[in-house]
Amino acid sequence: MRAVVQRVKSASVAVDGEVRSRIGGGLLVFAGVGRDDTEDDAAKLAHKIVHLRIMADVEGKMNLSVLDTKGSVLLISQFTLHADTRKGHRPSFMFAMAPEPAEALLAMLAKAIEGYGISVAAGVFGAMMDIDAVNDGPVTIILDTKDREKPK
């Protein structure tokens, strides 16, 4: 699973002009499910998201997690995170999981994050969504559960 995590002061998602979910301070998470992802990937990603120390402490340093700050998460499905752009100019999405199992894994991700005591709001799977966010920093981190390469 892949995720783009943004630290936000607030964020909301609307479908057809109607706001469906909103959060105050916390994390806006765009998550994409790859065709070979499993429940284990959802659990690992949830753990990483809630423990990621990108929230500011009293000195303004990134030392706290959303768990520490009791912030919220707005989770948005984003299959385009698995776009393959190596050939040509039109992205291929052959590495993204099919919609039905992907929706189930994203639900598992949300449930796993909630299991840490974090409030999770979500977008609407498969819908065209308008995302509104006030970034805090900005701070944007990319996570990938399949990225097992260690830095040199």
HELIX and SHEET records of a PDB file:
HELIX    1   1 GLU A   39  HIS A   51  1                                  13    
HELIX    2   2 VAL A   66  THR A   69  1                                   4    
HELIX    3   3 PHE A   79  HIS A   82  5                                   4    
HELIX    4   4 PRO A   99  GLU A  114  1                                  16    
SHEET    1   A 5 GLU A  18  ILE A  23  0                                        
SHEET    2   A 5 ARG A   2  VAL A  15 -1                                        
SHEET    3   A 5 GLY A  26  GLY A  32 -1                                        
SHEET    4   A 5 SER A  72  SER A  77  1                                        
SHEET    5   A 5 SER A 119  ALA A 122  1                                        
SHEET    1   B 3 GLU A  18  ILE A  23  0                                        
SHEET    2   B 3 ARG A   2  VAL A  15 -1                                        
SHEET    3   B 3 ASP A 130  ASP A 144 -1                                        
SHEET    1   C 2 MET A  55  ALA A  56  0                                        
SHEET    2   C 2 MET A  62  LEU A  64 -1                                        
END                                                                             
